[in-house]
Amino acid sequence: MKIFERIDRSRRWKEEERAVLDQVQRLADDIIAPNAARLDESGEFPWENIKALGELGLNAIFVPEAYGGTPFSYALYLEIVKTISQACASTGIIYATNFHGMKPLIDFGNEEQKARLLPLVAEGGLASLAITEPTAGSDATGMRTRFVPDGDEIVIDGSKTFISSGDVADRILLFGKWSEIDEARAAISVLVVERGTPGLRVVSKERKMGHRASSTVGLAFEGARVPRANLIGQAGDGLPILLASLNLSRPSIAAHAIGIARAAFKDAIAYANEREQSRQRVIDFQGNQFTIADLASELAMVERWVDYVAELIDAGEEDFSVEASIAKLRASDLAMKMTTEAVQIFGGYGYVADYRVERLMRDAKVTQIWEGTNQIHRQLIGRAFRQGR
């Protein structure tokens, strides 16, 4: 698979970046991948994996040095997400969620907030992002969680659903509506809720098709009180912060989907070269060659597009929302297509849990749903080309 080796060489990692990636690859090979099937079956949270990620200092790569971090490029962060997700999609999304939850604090928080809340994350603490509610999914402006100011505190009432790592997070970035602002969009605000906050309760834990080792929970806020000092920005600043955070988390989800697609492609190629039918290897049938050609071509193009988006972000580009949507859309569609075709190449064996492709197909599906459904992304991309009225 020289084309993918050339793509990797084209990234021209610096020596210290390559050293980090080599360490992540060893961790993925030695610890994360060997545990993946067992954790998928048991649904157990991958604490051993998370501890290993923390010991390697992988949260520190997106935290500024002033708050305990050792920052590297966004491109390197995405490559780490791909590598971890290729080994175990559940562990990959837990790691990525740390970034999703804390990057808005890094970008929009004040110095006191960052100095107080980020060091624990840099040391390997877990973070979560709480946006979705039972009645507000892709339309975040429909959220009903209320923030009521009360002196030096903010009282929170409401509920959130489908919250990744919500039951284990040390820091939760929570979006809700400021009670003193009437207009729905203008009322959206954001604050950090710390582990152990009175009035915060885990009310459910989802039993999922895939990502079974990643906890996804419902949260209830019943008169929960947090310091007003935990409010990011001002009351009503939440919507632009939300949109900015999604622009960065969507390429991250694309990287996660690429990791799943890489794993499925690797397994499909290995099986197609080994398995024989009618005295021919599976890869020698022209129909299968056509399928593999399409998959390889799409994977190569998605890899390069995500590289391009990372380059925009690392160069300081501010308007990349369409590019981020394209990355998330195409990578997640490919992950679903790749895993489905991999199962087909394996035939009946692909349908049983003895082979990884069965798990990968289940893990791939949600990448088309979270961080905005792909229908929403198609609408966002198409709308960007409207002219006139």
TORMIKOL-970788 format. One record per residue (C-alpha): residue number from 1; residue in one letter; x, y, z. Coordinates in nm, 3 decimals, always signed. Layout:
// TORMIKOL-970788
rec n = NUM res = A X = X Y = Y Z = Z
...
//
This chain:
// TORMIKOL-970788
rec n = 1 res = M X = +0.000 Y = +0.000 Z = +0.000
rec n = 2 res = K X = +0.263 Y = +0.247 Z = -0.115
rec n = 3 res = I X = +0.012 Y = +0.523 Z = -0.182
rec n = 4 res = F X = -0.067 Y = +0.553 Z = +0.188
rec n = 5 res = E X = +0.300 Y = +0.539 Z = +0.282
rec n = 6 res = R X = +0.361 Y = +0.828 Z = +0.043
rec n = 7 res = I X = +0.072 Y = +1.023 Z = +0.192
rec n = 8 res = D X = +0.224 Y = +0.977 Z = +0.536
rec n = 9 res = R X = +0.568 Y = +1.088 Z = +0.412
rec n = 10 res = S X = +0.412 Y = +1.396 Z = +0.255
rec n = 11 res = R X = +0.310 Y = +1.516 Z = +0.602
rec n = 12 res = R X = +0.677 Y = +1.585 Z = +0.679
rec n = 13 res = W X = +0.650 Y = +1.541 Z = +1.052
rec n = 14 res = K X = +0.915 Y = +1.711 Z = +1.259
rec n = 15 res = E X = +1.148 Y = +1.485 Z = +1.454
rec n = 16 res = E X = +0.969 Y = +1.542 Z = +1.784
rec n = 17 res = E X = +0.628 Y = +1.487 Z = +1.620
rec n = 18 res = R X = +0.743 Y = +1.159 Z = +1.468
rec n = 19 res = A X = +0.872 Y = +1.053 Z = +1.810
rec n = 20 res = V X = +0.526 Y = +1.118 Z = +1.959
rec n = 21 res = L X = +0.354 Y = +0.926 Z = +1.680
rec n = 22 res = D X = +0.589 Y = +0.632 Z = +1.722
rec n = 23 res = Q X = +0.506 Y = +0.620 Z = +2.093
rec n = 24 res = V X = +0.133 Y = +0.637 Z = +2.019
rec n = 25 res = Q X = +0.163 Y = +0.357 Z = +1.762
rec n = 26 res = R X = +0.342 Y = +0.133 Z = +2.013
rec n = 27 res = L X = +0.076 Y = +0.208 Z = +2.272
rec n = 28 res = A X = -0.197 Y = +0.129 Z = +2.019
rec n = 29 res = D X = -0.033 Y = -0.197 Z = +1.917
rec n = 30 res = D X = +0.070 Y = -0.319 Z = +2.262
rec n = 31 res = I X = -0.214 Y = -0.209 Z = +2.490
rec n = 32 res = I X = -0.514 Y = -0.056 Z = +2.313
rec n = 33 res = A X = -0.575 Y = -0.296 Z = +2.022
rec n = 34 res = P X = -0.535 Y = -0.618 Z = +2.226
rec n = 35 res = N X = -0.805 Y = -0.498 Z = +2.469
rec n = 36 res = A X = -1.055 Y = -0.371 Z = +2.210
rec n = 37 res = A X = -1.262 Y = -0.685 Z = +2.147
rec n = 38 res = R X = -1.288 Y = -0.770 Z = +2.516
rec n = 39 res = L X = -1.396 Y = -0.419 Z = +2.608
rec n = 40 res = D X = -1.649 Y = -0.409 Z = +2.325
rec n = 41 res = E X = -1.805 Y = -0.731 Z = +2.454
rec n = 42 res = S X = -1.809 Y = -0.632 Z = +2.820
rec n = 43 res = G X = -1.890 Y = -0.263 Z = +2.777
rec n = 44 res = E X = -1.631 Y = -0.189 Z = +3.046
rec n = 45 res = F X = -1.481 Y = +0.160 Z = +3.040
rec n = 46 res = P X = -1.120 Y = +0.132 Z = +2.915
rec n = 47 res = W X = -0.946 Y = +0.266 Z = +3.223
rec n = 48 res = E X = -0.620 Y = +0.086 Z = +3.143
rec n = 49 res = N X = -0.610 Y = +0.255 Z = +2.803
rec n = 50 res = I X = -0.694 Y = +0.596 Z = +2.948
rec n = 51 res = K X = -0.424 Y = +0.561 Z = +3.212
rec n = 52 res = A X = -0.171 Y = +0.476 Z = +2.940
rec n = 53 res = L X = -0.276 Y = +0.779 Z = +2.733
rec n = 54 res = G X = -0.236 Y = +0.997 Z = +3.041
rec n = 55 res = E X = +0.108 Y = +0.858 Z = +3.119
rec n = 56 res = L X = +0.213 Y = +0.938 Z = +2.763
rec n = 57 res = G X = +0.092 Y = +1.295 Z = +2.813
rec n = 58 res = L X = -0.142 Y = +1.300 Z = +2.513
rec n = 59 res = N X = -0.388 Y = +1.550 Z = +2.663
rec n = 60 res = A X = -0.098 Y = +1.789 Z = +2.706
rec n = 61 res = I X = -0.050 Y = +1.827 Z = +2.330
rec n = 62 res = F X = -0.355 Y = +2.055 Z = +2.300
rec n = 63 res = V X = -0.313 Y = +2.242 Z = +2.632
rec n = 64 res = P X = -0.101 Y = +2.562 Z = +2.637
rec n = 65 res = E X = +0.232 Y = +2.538 Z = +2.816
rec n = 66 res = A X = +0.127 Y = +2.796 Z = +3.076
rec n = 67 res = Y X = -0.134 Y = +2.553 Z = +3.209
rec n = 68 res = G X = +0.073 Y = +2.237 Z = +3.215
rec n = 69 res = G X = +0.065 Y = +2.143 Z = +2.848
rec n = 70 res = T X = +0.320 Y = +2.064 Z = +2.581
rec n = 71 res = P X = +0.138 Y = +2.195 Z = +2.274
rec n = 72 res = F X = +0.184 Y = +2.053 Z = +1.925
rec n = 73 res = S X = +0.005 Y = +2.112 Z = +1.595
rec n = 74 res = Y X = -0.360 Y = +2.038 Z = +1.527
rec n = 75 res = A X = -0.240 Y = +1.809 Z = +1.246
rec n = 76 res = L X = -0.051 Y = +1.598 Z = +1.499
rec n = 77 res = Y X = -0.356 Y = +1.582 Z = +1.725
rec n = 78 res = L X = -0.567 Y = +1.452 Z = +1.433
rec n = 79 res = E X = -0.308 Y = +1.186 Z = +1.348
rec n = 80 res = I X = -0.310 Y = +1.068 Z = +1.708
rec n = 81 res = V X = -0.690 Y = +1.040 Z = +1.697
rec n = 82 res = K X = -0.664 Y = +0.830 Z = +1.380
rec n = 83 res = T X = -0.404 Y = +0.597 Z = +1.532
rec n = 84 res = I X = -0.594 Y = +0.541 Z = +1.856
rec n = 85 res = S X = -0.928 Y = +0.498 Z = +1.676
rec n = 86 res = Q X = -0.779 Y = +0.243 Z = +1.437
rec n = 87 res = A X = -0.688 Y = +0.034 Z = +1.741
rec n = 88 res = C X = -1.010 Y = +0.096 Z = +1.937
rec n = 89 res = A X = -1.284 Y = +0.335 Z = +1.830
rec n = 90 res = S X = -1.417 Y = +0.365 Z = +2.187
rec n = 91 res = T X = -1.081 Y = +0.477 Z = +2.323
rec n = 92 res = G X = -1.040 Y = +0.710 Z = +2.025
rec n = 93 res = I X = -1.362 Y = +0.896 Z = +2.093
rec n = 94 res = I X = -1.290 Y = +0.924 Z = +2.465
rec n = 95 res = Y X = -0.958 Y = +1.087 Z = +2.384
rec n = 96 res = A X = -1.110 Y = +1.314 Z = +2.119
rec n = 97 res = T X = -1.387 Y = +1.419 Z = +2.358
rec n = 98 res = N X = -1.123 Y = +1.560 Z = +2.594
rec n = 99 res = F X = -1.025 Y = +1.797 Z = +2.314
rec n = 100 res = H X = -1.385 Y = +1.873 Z = +2.216
rec n = 101 res = G X = -1.475 Y = +1.964 Z = +2.573
rec n = 102 res = M X = -1.169 Y = +2.169 Z = +2.665
rec n = 103 res = K X = -1.073 Y = +2.354 Z = +2.345
rec n = 104 res = P X = -1.348 Y = +2.618 Z = +2.394
rec n = 105 res = L X = -1.213 Y = +2.683 Z = +2.744
rec n = 106 res = I X = -0.864 Y = +2.719 Z = +2.597
rec n = 107 res = D X = -0.981 Y = +2.954 Z = +2.322
rec n = 108 res = F X = -1.243 Y = +3.161 Z = +2.507
rec n = 109 res = G X = -1.175 Y = +3.125 Z = +2.880
rec n = 110 res = N X = -1.000 Y = +3.389 Z = +3.088
rec n = 111 res = E X = -0.660 Y = +3.341 Z = +3.249
rec n = 112 res = E X = -0.800 Y = +3.257 Z = +3.592
rec n = 113 res = Q X = -1.031 Y = +2.990 Z = +3.450
rec n = 114 res = K X = -0.759 Y = +2.829 Z = +3.243
rec n = 115 res = A X = -0.508 Y = +2.830 Z = +3.529
rec n = 116 res = R X = -0.763 Y = +2.670 Z = +3.761
rec n = 117 res = L X = -0.935 Y = +2.420 Z = +3.531
rec n = 118 res = L X = -0.683 Y = +2.306 Z = +3.270
rec n = 119 res = P X = -0.389 Y = +2.153 Z = +3.464
rec n = 120 res = L X = -0.595 Y = +1.850 Z = +3.569
rec n = 121 res = V X = -0.684 Y = +1.787 Z = +3.206
rec n = 122 res = A X = -0.323 Y = +1.827 Z = +3.093
rec n = 123 res = E X = -0.228 Y = +1.561 Z = +3.348
rec n = 124 res = G X = -0.472 Y = +1.314 Z = +3.191
rec n = 125 res = G X = -0.809 Y = +1.413 Z = +3.337
rec n = 126 res = L X = -1.124 Y = +1.344 Z = +3.137
rec n = 127 res = A X = -1.349 Y = +1.606 Z = +2.980
rec n = 128 res = S X = -1.695 Y = +1.604 Z = +2.828
rec n = 129 res = L X = -1.907 Y = +1.826 Z = +2.606
rec n = 130 res = A X = -2.277 Y = +1.859 Z = +2.693
rec n = 131 res = I X = -2.496 Y = +2.011 Z = +2.422
rec n = 132 res = T X = -2.764 Y = +1.763 Z = +2.315
rec n = 133 res = E X = -3.098 Y = +1.738 Z = +2.494
rec n = 134 res = P X = -3.398 Y = +1.505 Z = +2.452
rec n = 135 res = T X = -3.581 Y = +1.778 Z = +2.255
rec n = 136 res = A X = -3.278 Y = +1.950 Z = +2.099
rec n = 137 res = G X = -3.042 Y = +1.752 Z = +1.879
rec n = 138 res = S X = -2.906 Y = +1.906 Z = +1.560
rec n = 139 res = D X = -3.093 Y = +2.230 Z = +1.642
rec n = 140 res = A X = -2.897 Y = +2.336 Z = +1.948
rec n = 141 res = T X = -3.101 Y = +2.657 Z = +1.978
rec n = 142 res = G X = -3.389 Y = +2.444 Z = +2.104
rec n = 143 res = M X = -3.208 Y = +2.352 Z = +2.425
rec n = 144 res = R X = -3.401 Y = +2.411 Z = +2.749
rec n = 145 res = T X = -3.134 Y = +2.380 Z = +3.018
rec n = 146 res = R X = -3.149 Y = +2.704 Z = +3.221
rec n = 147 res = F X = -2.873 Y = +2.903 Z = +3.386
rec n = 148 res = V X = -3.011 Y = +3.128 Z = +3.661
rec n = 149 res = P X = -2.768 Y = +3.378 Z = +3.816
rec n = 150 res = D X = -2.775 Y = +3.390 Z = +4.195
rec n = 151 res = G X = -2.509 Y = +3.618 Z = +4.337
rec n = 152 res = D X = -2.167 Y = +3.460 Z = +4.293
rec n = 153 res = E X = -2.323 Y = +3.135 Z = +4.171
rec n = 154 res = I X = -2.520 Y = +3.004 Z = +3.874
rec n = 155 res = V X = -2.805 Y = +2.761 Z = +3.935
rec n = 156 res = I X = -2.853 Y = +2.498 Z = +3.663
rec n = 157 res = D X = -3.175 Y = +2.312 Z = +3.587
rec n = 158 res = G X = -3.225 Y = +2.085 Z = +3.289
rec n = 159 res = S X = -3.113 Y = +1.764 Z = +3.126
rec n = 160 res = K X = -2.867 Y = +1.648 Z = +2.863
rec n = 161 res = T X = -2.863 Y = +1.325 Z = +2.667
rec n = 162 res = F X = -2.609 Y = +1.125 Z = +2.461
rec n = 163 res = I X = -2.318 Y = +1.279 Z = +2.652
rec n = 164 res = S X = -1.989 Y = +1.101 Z = +2.585
rec n = 165 res = S X = -1.787 Y = +1.043 Z = +2.905
rec n = 166 res = G X = -2.048 Y = +1.238 Z = +3.103
rec n = 167 res = D X = -2.034 Y = +0.998 Z = +3.397
rec n = 168 res = V X = -1.654 Y = +0.991 Z = +3.425
rec n = 169 res = A X = -1.554 Y = +1.344 Z = +3.326
rec n = 170 res = D X = -1.359 Y = +1.570 Z = +3.558
rec n = 171 res = R X = -1.472 Y = +1.874 Z = +3.358
rec n = 172 res = I X = -1.798 Y = +1.914 Z = +3.162
rec n = 173 res = L X = -1.839 Y = +2.201 Z = +2.917
rec n = 174 res = L X = -2.211 Y = +2.268 Z = +2.948
rec n = 175 res = F X = -2.432 Y = +2.475 Z = +2.716
rec n = 176 res = G X = -2.763 Y = +2.619 Z = +2.835
rec n = 177 res = K X = -2.975 Y = +2.934 Z = +2.824
rec n = 178 res = W X = -2.933 Y = +3.238 Z = +3.043
rec n = 179 res = S X = -3.262 Y = +3.299 Z = +3.224
rec n = 180 res = E X = -3.245 Y = +3.678 Z = +3.193
rec n = 181 res = I X = -3.220 Y = +3.675 Z = +2.810
rec n = 182 res = D X = -3.546 Y = +3.607 Z = +2.626
rec n = 183 res = E X = -3.432 Y = +3.547 Z = +2.265
rec n = 184 res = A X = -3.347 Y = +3.179 Z = +2.213
rec n = 185 res = R X = -3.022 Y = +3.218 Z = +2.020
rec n = 186 res = A X = -2.897 Y = +3.514 Z = +2.220
rec n = 187 res = A X = -2.959 Y = +3.333 Z = +2.551
rec n = 188 res = I X = -2.719 Y = +3.045 Z = +2.484
rec n = 189 res = S X = -2.433 Y = +3.051 Z = +2.730
rec n = 190 res = V X = -2.157 Y = +2.812 Z = +2.833
rec n = 191 res = L X = -1.986 Y = +2.720 Z = +3.157
rec n = 192 res = V X = -1.767 Y = +2.450 Z = +3.308
rec n = 193 res = V X = -1.916 Y = +2.204 Z = +3.556
rec n = 194 res = E X = -1.666 Y = +2.022 Z = +3.775
rec n = 195 res = R X = -1.686 Y = +1.663 Z = +3.894
rec n = 196 res = G X = -1.879 Y = +1.623 Z = +4.218
rec n = 197 res = T X = -2.097 Y = +1.932 Z = +4.172
rec n = 198 res = P X = -2.406 Y = +1.892 Z = +4.397
rec n = 199 res = G X = -2.723 Y = +1.862 Z = +4.190
rec n = 200 res = L X = -2.552 Y = +1.691 Z = +3.897
rec n = 201 res = R X = -2.681 Y = +1.338 Z = +3.850
rec n = 202 res = V X = -2.625 Y = +1.061 Z = +3.596
rec n = 203 res = V X = -2.975 Y = +0.935 Z = +3.509
rec n = 204 res = S X = -2.909 Y = +0.678 Z = +3.237
rec n = 205 res = K X = -2.636 Y = +0.493 Z = +3.051
rec n = 206 res = E X = -2.702 Y = +0.397 Z = +2.691
rec n = 207 res = R X = -2.669 Y = +0.042 Z = +2.556
rec n = 208 res = K X = -2.530 Y = +0.110 Z = +2.209
rec n = 209 res = M X = -2.476 Y = -0.058 Z = +1.875
rec n = 210 res = G X = -2.108 Y = +0.036 Z = +1.878
rec n = 211 res = H X = -1.850 Y = +0.221 Z = +2.084
rec n = 212 res = R X = -1.962 Y = +0.003 Z = +2.371
rec n = 213 res = A X = -1.657 Y = +0.076 Z = +2.587
rec n = 214 res = S X = -1.718 Y = +0.450 Z = +2.564
rec n = 215 res = S X = -1.980 Y = +0.560 Z = +2.815
rec n = 216 res = T X = -2.272 Y = +0.763 Z = +2.677
rec n = 217 res = V X = -2.507 Y = +0.894 Z = +2.943
rec n = 218 res = G X = -2.799 Y = +1.115 Z = +3.029
rec n = 219 res = L X = -2.736 Y = +1.390 Z = +3.282
rec n = 220 res = A X = -2.979 Y = +1.577 Z = +3.505
rec n = 221 res = F X = -2.907 Y = +1.915 Z = +3.662
rec n = 222 res = E X = -3.139 Y = +1.971 Z = +3.955
rec n = 223 res = G X = -3.058 Y = +2.301 Z = +4.119
rec n = 224 res = A X = -2.690 Y = +2.238 Z = +4.055
rec n = 225 res = R X = -2.474 Y = +2.528 Z = +4.164
rec n = 226 res = V X = -2.144 Y = +2.632 Z = +4.007
rec n = 227 res = P X = -1.936 Y = +2.944 Z = +4.070
rec n = 228 res = R X = -2.015 Y = +3.232 Z = +3.840
rec n = 229 res = A X = -1.640 Y = +3.229 Z = +3.778
rec n = 230 res = N X = -1.698 Y = +2.915 Z = +3.567
rec n = 231 res = L X = -1.898 Y = +3.107 Z = +3.304
rec n = 232 res = I X = -1.699 Y = +3.121 Z = +2.979
rec n = 233 res = G X = -1.713 Y = +3.471 Z = +2.836
rec n = 234 res = Q X = -2.031 Y = +3.662 Z = +2.911
rec n = 235 res = A X = -2.392 Y = +3.554 Z = +2.938
rec n = 236 res = G X = -2.518 Y = +3.508 Z = +2.583
rec n = 237 res = D X = -2.177 Y = +3.433 Z = +2.430
rec n = 238 res = G X = -2.256 Y = +3.064 Z = +2.393
rec n = 239 res = L X = -2.368 Y = +3.036 Z = +2.032
rec n = 240 res = P X = -2.050 Y = +3.170 Z = +1.865
rec n = 241 res = I X = -1.846 Y = +2.960 Z = +2.108
rec n = 242 res = L X = -2.055 Y = +2.656 Z = +2.019
rec n = 243 res = L X = -2.012 Y = +2.709 Z = +1.645
rec n = 244 res = A X = -1.638 Y = +2.766 Z = +1.681
rec n = 245 res = S X = -1.600 Y = +2.450 Z = +1.889
rec n = 246 res = L X = -1.793 Y = +2.242 Z = +1.634
rec n = 247 res = N X = -1.570 Y = +2.369 Z = +1.353
rec n = 248 res = L X = -1.273 Y = +2.219 Z = +1.537
rec n = 249 res = S X = -1.444 Y = +1.903 Z = +1.660
rec n = 250 res = R X = -1.579 Y = +1.805 Z = +1.316
rec n = 251 res = P X = -1.234 Y = +1.743 Z = +1.161
rec n = 252 res = S X = -1.160 Y = +1.553 Z = +1.481
rec n = 253 res = I X = -1.460 Y = +1.327 Z = +1.413
rec n = 254 res = A X = -1.333 Y = +1.292 Z = +1.056
rec n = 255 res = A X = -1.000 Y = +1.170 Z = +1.193
rec n = 256 res = H X = -1.183 Y = +0.927 Z = +1.419
rec n = 257 res = A X = -1.378 Y = +0.794 Z = +1.119
rec n = 258 res = I X = -1.058 Y = +0.762 Z = +0.916
rec n = 259 res = G X = -0.909 Y = +0.550 Z = +1.193
rec n = 260 res = I X = -1.203 Y = +0.310 Z = +1.168
rec n = 261 res = A X = -1.180 Y = +0.310 Z = +0.787
rec n = 262 res = R X = -0.806 Y = +0.239 Z = +0.798
rec n = 263 res = A X = -0.862 Y = -0.061 Z = +1.022
rec n = 264 res = A X = -1.135 Y = -0.203 Z = +0.798
rec n = 265 res = F X = -0.929 Y = -0.151 Z = +0.482
rec n = 266 res = K X = -0.626 Y = -0.320 Z = +0.637
rec n = 267 res = D X = -0.832 Y = -0.621 Z = +0.744
rec n = 268 res = A X = -1.014 Y = -0.648 Z = +0.411
rec n = 269 res = I X = -0.691 Y = -0.641 Z = +0.209
rec n = 270 res = A X = -0.525 Y = -0.901 Z = +0.431
rec n = 271 res = Y X = -0.825 Y = -1.133 Z = +0.412
rec n = 272 res = A X = -0.872 Y = -1.087 Z = +0.037
rec n = 273 res = N X = -0.509 Y = -1.186 Z = -0.021
rec n = 274 res = E X = -0.529 Y = -1.495 Z = +0.202
rec n = 275 res = R X = -0.878 Y = -1.637 Z = +0.144
rec n = 276 res = E X = -0.934 Y = -1.861 Z = -0.159
rec n = 277 res = Q X = -1.256 Y = -1.939 Z = -0.342
rec n = 278 res = S X = -1.278 Y = -2.158 Z = -0.655
rec n = 279 res = R X = -0.896 Y = -2.197 Z = -0.646
rec n = 280 res = Q X = -0.849 Y = -1.819 Z = -0.664
rec n = 281 res = R X = -0.769 Y = -1.565 Z = -0.399
rec n = 282 res = V X = -1.061 Y = -1.337 Z = -0.321
rec n = 283 res = I X = -0.858 Y = -1.038 Z = -0.441
rec n = 284 res = D X = -0.812 Y = -1.197 Z = -0.784
rec n = 285 res = F X = -1.182 Y = -1.164 Z = -0.870
rec n = 286 res = Q X = -1.236 Y = -0.857 Z = -1.086
rec n = 287 res = G X = -1.547 Y = -0.746 Z = -0.895
rec n = 288 res = N X = -1.352 Y = -0.739 Z = -0.571
rec n = 289 res = Q X = -1.068 Y = -0.550 Z = -0.737
rec n = 290 res = F X = -1.315 Y = -0.283 Z = -0.849
rec n = 291 res = T X = -1.447 Y = -0.252 Z = -0.492
rec n = 292 res = I X = -1.098 Y = -0.227 Z = -0.345
rec n = 293 res = A X = -0.999 Y = +0.031 Z = -0.607
rec n = 294 res = D X = -1.294 Y = +0.252 Z = -0.513
rec n = 295 res = L X = -1.225 Y = +0.217 Z = -0.142
rec n = 296 res = A X = -0.853 Y = +0.289 Z = -0.174
rec n = 297 res = S X = -0.920 Y = +0.594 Z = -0.392
rec n = 298 res = E X = -1.174 Y = +0.739 Z = -0.153
rec n = 299 res = L X = -0.956 Y = +0.675 Z = +0.151
rec n = 300 res = A X = -0.658 Y = +0.845 Z = -0.012
rec n = 301 res = M X = -0.864 Y = +1.151 Z = -0.106
rec n = 302 res = V X = -1.025 Y = +1.182 Z = +0.238
rec n = 303 res = E X = -0.686 Y = +1.151 Z = +0.406
rec n = 304 res = R X = -0.552 Y = +1.438 Z = +0.196
rec n = 305 res = W X = -0.860 Y = +1.656 Z = +0.248
rec n = 306 res = V X = -0.833 Y = +1.623 Z = +0.625
rec n = 307 res = D X = -0.463 Y = +1.710 Z = +0.596
rec n = 308 res = Y X = -0.568 Y = +2.022 Z = +0.405
rec n = 309 res = V X = -0.818 Y = +2.124 Z = +0.674
rec n = 310 res = A X = -0.551 Y = +2.074 Z = +0.942
rec n = 311 res = E X = -0.316 Y = +2.297 Z = +0.742
rec n = 312 res = L X = -0.580 Y = +2.572 Z = +0.732
rec n = 313 res = I X = -0.628 Y = +2.554 Z = +1.107
rec n = 314 res = D X = -0.258 Y = +2.542 Z = +1.191
rec n = 315 res = A X = -0.203 Y = +2.842 Z = +0.960
rec n = 316 res = G X = -0.454 Y = +3.044 Z = +1.165
rec n = 317 res = E X = -0.739 Y = +3.048 Z = +0.912
rec n = 318 res = E X = -1.057 Y = +3.162 Z = +1.087
rec n = 319 res = D X = -1.328 Y = +3.067 Z = +0.836
rec n = 320 res = F X = -1.313 Y = +2.695 Z = +0.760
rec n = 321 res = S X = -1.662 Y = +2.578 Z = +0.855
rec n = 322 res = V X = -1.748 Y = +2.442 Z = +0.508
rec n = 323 res = E X = -1.415 Y = +2.263 Z = +0.481
rec n = 324 res = A X = -1.473 Y = +2.110 Z = +0.827
rec n = 325 res = S X = -1.820 Y = +1.993 Z = +0.725
rec n = 326 res = I X = -1.683 Y = +1.835 Z = +0.406
rec n = 327 res = A X = -1.419 Y = +1.652 Z = +0.611
rec n = 328 res = K X = -1.671 Y = +1.515 Z = +0.859
rec n = 329 res = L X = -1.924 Y = +1.425 Z = +0.588
rec n = 330 res = R X = -1.690 Y = +1.241 Z = +0.353
rec n = 331 res = A X = -1.482 Y = +1.067 Z = +0.620
rec n = 332 res = S X = -1.785 Y = +0.933 Z = +0.807
rec n = 333 res = D X = -1.962 Y = +0.823 Z = +0.488
rec n = 334 res = L X = -1.642 Y = +0.645 Z = +0.388
rec n = 335 res = A X = -1.610 Y = +0.475 Z = +0.728
rec n = 336 res = M X = -1.959 Y = +0.329 Z = +0.688
rec n = 337 res = K X = -1.896 Y = +0.227 Z = +0.327
rec n = 338 res = M X = -1.553 Y = +0.085 Z = +0.405
rec n = 339 res = T X = -1.671 Y = -0.128 Z = +0.695
rec n = 340 res = T X = -1.977 Y = -0.252 Z = +0.508
rec n = 341 res = E X = -1.766 Y = -0.359 Z = +0.210
rec n = 342 res = A X = -1.509 Y = -0.517 Z = +0.441
rec n = 343 res = V X = -1.781 Y = -0.732 Z = +0.597
rec n = 344 res = Q X = -1.892 Y = -0.828 Z = +0.245
rec n = 345 res = I X = -1.539 Y = -0.929 Z = +0.146
rec n = 346 res = F X = -1.518 Y = -1.149 Z = +0.454
rec n = 347 res = G X = -1.853 Y = -1.308 Z = +0.363
rec n = 348 res = G X = -2.014 Y = -1.503 Z = +0.645
rec n = 349 res = Y X = -1.705 Y = -1.465 Z = +0.860
rec n = 350 res = G X = -1.750 Y = -1.088 Z = +0.852
rec n = 351 res = Y X = -2.085 Y = -1.125 Z = +1.023
rec n = 352 res = V X = -1.947 Y = -1.296 Z = +1.332
rec n = 353 res = A X = -1.762 Y = -1.139 Z = +1.621
rec n = 354 res = D X = -1.449 Y = -1.350 Z = +1.568
rec n = 355 res = Y X = -1.333 Y = -1.091 Z = +1.315
rec n = 356 res = R X = -1.281 Y = -0.722 Z = +1.383
rec n = 357 res = V X = -1.477 Y = -0.601 Z = +1.081
rec n = 358 res = E X = -1.804 Y = -0.688 Z = +1.254
rec n = 359 res = R X = -1.719 Y = -0.448 Z = +1.538
rec n = 360 res = L X = -1.583 Y = -0.184 Z = +1.301
rec n = 361 res = M X = -1.909 Y = -0.176 Z = +1.105
rec n = 362 res = R X = -2.103 Y = -0.115 Z = +1.426
rec n = 363 res = D X = -1.857 Y = +0.152 Z = +1.538
rec n = 364 res = A X = -1.869 Y = +0.334 Z = +1.203
rec n = 365 res = K X = -2.240 Y = +0.412 Z = +1.199
rec n = 366 res = V X = -2.246 Y = +0.680 Z = +1.466
rec n = 367 res = T X = -1.980 Y = +0.884 Z = +1.288
rec n = 368 res = Q X = -2.253 Y = +0.978 Z = +1.038
rec n = 369 res = I X = -2.474 Y = +1.099 Z = +1.324
rec n = 370 res = W X = -2.282 Y = +1.285 Z = +1.593
rec n = 371 res = E X = -2.131 Y = +1.633 Z = +1.561
rec n = 372 res = G X = -2.421 Y = +1.709 Z = +1.326
rec n = 373 res = T X = -2.589 Y = +1.445 Z = +1.112
rec n = 374 res = N X = -2.458 Y = +1.411 Z = +0.758
rec n = 375 res = Q X = -2.791 Y = +1.541 Z = +0.630
rec n = 376 res = I X = -2.723 Y = +1.863 Z = +0.824
rec n = 377 res = H X = -2.371 Y = +1.885 Z = +0.681
rec n = 378 res = R X = -2.498 Y = +1.843 Z = +0.326
rec n = 379 res = Q X = -2.737 Y = +2.129 Z = +0.392
rec n = 380 res = L X = -2.460 Y = +2.346 Z = +0.539
rec n = 381 res = I X = -2.229 Y = +2.279 Z = +0.245
rec n = 382 res = G X = -2.498 Y = +2.335 Z = -0.015
rec n = 383 res = R X = -2.622 Y = +2.652 Z = +0.153
rec n = 384 res = A X = -2.270 Y = +2.800 Z = +0.131
rec n = 385 res = F X = -2.312 Y = +2.830 Z = -0.248
rec n = 386 res = R X = -2.634 Y = +3.030 Z = -0.239
rec n = 387 res = Q X = -2.611 Y = +3.365 Z = -0.414
rec n = 388 res = G X = -2.828 Y = +3.673 Z = -0.416
rec n = 389 res = R X = -3.138 Y = +3.691 Z = -0.198
//
